[in-house]
Amino acid sequence: MLRTITVGTCVSVQGTFEAQLDNGRIIVRVDDRLYVGRPVSK
């Protein structure tokens, strides 16, 4: 499932959902890299 997250204040990353962390952030995968950020609401 594709998810979009914000990293910092103005950078968005869209990738494959990997996991949800206890602090509300999620991890997404883009190729071989993992990014952690806050999910963007629909």
N, C-alpha and C positions, 0 to 999 in steps of 0.2 A: 504494500500500500504506500503510495506517495504521500509524504507529509512535508509541510513547509515550516521552517523555524526561523526565528530572528536571532542573529548572533551580534551582540553589541546593540547599538542604537539604530543602525541603518543598513545592515547587511542581512539579506535573506538567503537561505539555502533550501533547496528542494531536493529531497532524496527519498530513498526507501527506508521506511520505519524499521528501527532495530530494537529499541527498548525504551521504557519510561523509567525515569529516576524518581526517588522518593521526594525530591524537592520540587517536582512539577515539570522539570525539564525533560526533553526527549532526545534520543540519539538517532540520527539519520545517517545512512551510508550513501556516498557518492563515489562510484567506482571503488577504489580501495581505501578511501579516507572516511573517517567517522567525524561527525560534527555534533556538538551538544548545544542546545539552545531552547528558548521558550517557544512553544507551539503557537502558530498564528491561528486565530479563531476564524471560523467561516463567515 
